[in-house]
Amino acid sequence: MSLLTPEQIAAAQKANLESLFGLTTKAFEGVEKLIELNLQVVKSTLAESQENAQRLLSVKDAQELIALQASLS
């Protein structure tokens, strides 16, 4: 069995740290993308809710209300 030199140990540790930092970066990129997608969903949901609320406020009679309810289902 041969012993590793300090240079070999340092090189191995450096390689391990570089791998760790690479994986951490990829993980954060994935989380960032997930957050971005969630924000897009929230924005579109809020826009849709606002549109539906405006349509509801513009209803003039019961027939329009029934038609609106049917269109939202």
C-alpha positions, 0 to 999 in steps of 0.5 A: 500500500502506498501513501499519498503525498500531501500534494496528492491529498491537496489535489483530491480535496480541491477536486472534491470541493470543486465538485461540491461547489458545482453540485451546489450551483446546479441545485441553486439554479434548480431552486431558482428556476422553480421559484421563477415558475411559481411566480409565473403561476401566481402572476397568471392566477392573480391576473385571471382572478382580477379579470373574473372579479371585473367581469363579476362587477360588470354584471347588470342582472341575474341572467348575466350572472348565471351566464358568467357563472356558467362560463367560469365553470 
